[in-house]
């Protein structure tokens, strides 16, 4: 595929303005053998979409308070809580566990996981990467571990002892990272910026290879809510579709990984019915790019 917009659709609402959204039929069915469709709970641990019901869950609110993030209806906050809640539910966050985070930016999860006694390797784009400046401008890039220290979550001594940092391009993962398997791998809406379907798919498959037996991968990324096949595919952005997610799940099963059920329900609350690109106003559960509505979804993989 070329690095261009695939199947750009005619827009009924100008980008940047709130627009109505209703559930299309293609999200209510799937060829996947473990497909379900209902507005999920935060703690279910399935491949599921961000919905307002989960953000209103007391568990989400508790995690936001824990990491001192605003308790607002925003999909980026759900990215944090679904990762934390999933790892917590699996009993992974404990002394002696080890994890790798990719594209960590300035997120508080590195400090949080280390506060539980986990050894954490945090990674982000190398300084010489051509796309680094974009993330620097919005304060979403780290080049040293001190930028990931949150004093309200962990002492400096414990942070320095348990956290290390390495510049890593997600398309060129160093081979030595596969030599010492870890208990968990995560990324927070980073893998779609690898660019192209192949790049995103290969990163997910490679991240699972880093696990110890019993280990878990939790990624969040972004899914197209307008089309099951046509999408946006650019050098620095790929919007997953129902079809590409189904293909990824098939590939993971073929490699022997365990994956939970697939739930593509986009939410039944009032906030879930709004596509909002005005980031400073109202709920931001869904956004729009090149005519396609999208939201966050989770990818959860277990190694037997």
N, C-alpha and C positions, 0 to 999 in steps of 0.2 A: 504494500500500500504506500502511496505517496504521503509525504508529510503535509497534509492539507486537510481542510474540513471536509468530512465525508457526509454527503447527504444533508447539507444545510437546509433547514426548513424555514418556510415563510413565517415571520413572527406576527402575531396579532397584537402584541403589546411591546412598546419600545423597551429595550434593556435598561435596567436601572429603576424601573417602576414596578411596584407590587402588582402581581397578576394572579388570577385564580388558577387553581390546579385541581383536577379530579383524577381519580385512579383509572389509568388505561387498562384495557382488558389484558394486554400482554403481561402485566405484572401479577395477574391473578392466576396464572397457569405456567407450567414449566415442564420440560422433558426430564428434569432431574428426579431421580427415584425417591429423594427425601425432601420433596417440596411441600411447604405448608404456607398458609396465607391468612394471617390475622395480625392485628396490632400487638407487637410483642412486649414482654417485660424486659427490663434491662439485664436481669440475671440469667436469662435463658441460655446464653452461651452459643447461640446459633449464628449463622451468617445472616445478618439482619440489617435493616435500614434504620437510620436515625428517625425517631418520631417524638412528638411532644409528650406522649404518654411516658416514655422512658426518662425524659428530662424532668418531668414532674414527680418521678419516683423518689421517695425519701433516700434511697441509696445513692442516686445521682447527686442529690443535694448535699449529702454527707461527704461525698468525695470532693465536691467543689469547695466545701468549707475546709476540708483537710488540706487542699493545695492552694487555698486562698484565691480561687477563681470566681468571677461574678456568676451568680445563680440566675442566668438568663436563658431564654429560649433561643439557643444558638447551636447549630450543628457542630461547631468546633469544640464546644464544651462537652458534647456527647462523645466526640472522639476520645477525649481523655477518660471519661467515666466508663465507657465500654471496655477499654483496654485495662484499666485498673480493676474494674469489677470482675472481668474474666480471669485475670491472673490471680486475683484474690480468691475467687471461687475454686480455682484449681489447686489452691494451696501452694502456689509457686513462690509467693513473696515471703521468704523466710531466711534466716541466717544460713550462709553457705551456698545459697542458690546463685547462679550466674546468668547474666543476660546481656544482649547486644541490642542497642537502639540505633536505627538508621534515620538519617535526615532529621536529627533531633531538634535543630534550630535552637530556641532558648526555652524549650518546654520544661515544666517542673517535674516531669515524670522521672528523670534521671535521679534527682535528689530524693524524690519520694521512694523509689525502689531501693536506693542505697540505704535509706533510713530504716528499712526492714532488715538490713544486714546482707543484702544482695551485692555481689560484685558486678559492677556495670561497666561495660565498654560503650561509650557514647561516640557516634560518628556523624559527620556532616560533610558536605561538599569540600573538596580541597580548595585552597586559596587561589589556585591558578585556573579554576573552572570558569568558563566563559559566562555561566549563568549565576555565579555567586553574587554579583553586585545587586541583582534583582532582590535577593533575599536579605542582603545587608540593608538595603533601603528601608525595608519594613521591619527590621529588627528580628528577622526569622532565620538567622544563620549564626552558627557558632564556629569559632576557629580554635578555641581552647576550653579546657574543662571549667575554668573559673567562671565562665559565662553561664554555667549550668548549676551553680551553687545557689540554693535557696535557704537562707539561714533560719527561716521559720520551720523548715522541715528536717534539718540535719545539722549536726555540729560540723565545724570546719575540719576538725581532726578526723572524724569518721568519713566525711566526704572525700578527703584527700587519700584516705587509706583504701576506700572501696571503689572509687570512680577513676577511670582512665579515659583518655580521648584519642581518637585517631581520625584524620581526614580520610574519607572513603567515598568514592564515586559508586553509587548503587549499581551502575552498569559494569563496573570493573572491580568487583570485590576481591581483595587480596586472597590468594590461595591459603595463606597460613591461618585465616580465620575459620577455615573448615577443619583445621587440625585439632582444635580443642573445643569439642561440642559444648553447648550451653543449655541451660534449662528453659530459657525463653528468649524470643526475638520479637521486637515490636517496631512499628513505625506509625506515625500519626499523620495521615493524609499527606504522605511524601511520595509514595510509589507512583502516583499518577503523573508526577512531574519528571519521572524517568523519560517519558515521551515514547510514544508508539505502543501499540498493543503488545508486540513481541518483547519490548524492553520491560514493560510492567509484568507481563506473564513470567519472563525469565527470572526477574528479581524475586517474585514470590516463590517460585520453585527452588531457587538457590538458597533463599532464607531458611526454608524447611530442612535443607541439607545440613544446617549448622546445629541441629538439635541433638541432645542426648535422647536415648529411649525414655519415653514418658514426658519429653519436653513439649512446649507449645509455642506456636507462632500466633501473634495477634496483630494484624494490620488494619488500619482504616484507610479507605480510599473513597472514590466518588463514582456514582452510578448514574447513567442516563435514564431519566424518568419519562422521556418523550418518545423514544424509539428503542425497539429491542435489538436493532442491528446497526442502523445508521448512527454515526456519532462524530465526535471531535477527536482528531488525531493530529497533534502538532509536535514539533521537536521537543517541547518542554511540557506537554500536557496531553494526557489520554483519558478519555471518559469511558469507563467500563460500561458494557451493555449486558442485558440479560443473557444474550447469546455467548459473549466472551466469558462471563462468569460461569455459565454452565460448562463451557469447554475447559476452563481452568479446574473446576471440580472433578471433571472426568480424568484429566491428566494427573491430578493429585491422588485419586483413587488408584490409578494404574501404577503409581509408584509405591503404593502400600500405605499411604498416610490415612489417618482417620479424620473425617470431617463431619461436623454436625449438620443439622438440617438447614435448608435454604428457605428463608422467609423474605419475600420482596414486597411485603405490605408497606406502603409509604406513609401510613398513619391516618387516623380518623378524626383527629382533633382539628379545631378551627385554625390553629397555627400551621398545621400540616397542609392546609389548602392554599397557602400563600407562597408564591415565588417572589422573593424579595432580594433585589440587588442593592437596595439602599441600606448599607451595612450599619449605619448609625441610628436607624429607626426601626422599631417593631421587631417581631421575631424573624430570625434568619434560619429557618429550617430547610429551605430550598432556595437555590439560586439558578441563574440561567447563563449559559455561554453559547454563543453562536446559534441561538434559537432553541437550544435544548435545556430543559429543566433538569437539575441534578441535585443530589444530596449525598450524605456520607453513608457508607455501609461497612460492615466488618467482615474480615476474613480470619477464620480461626482454624488452625491446623495442629493436629496432634501426631507425634511420632510414636508408634507402638513400642 
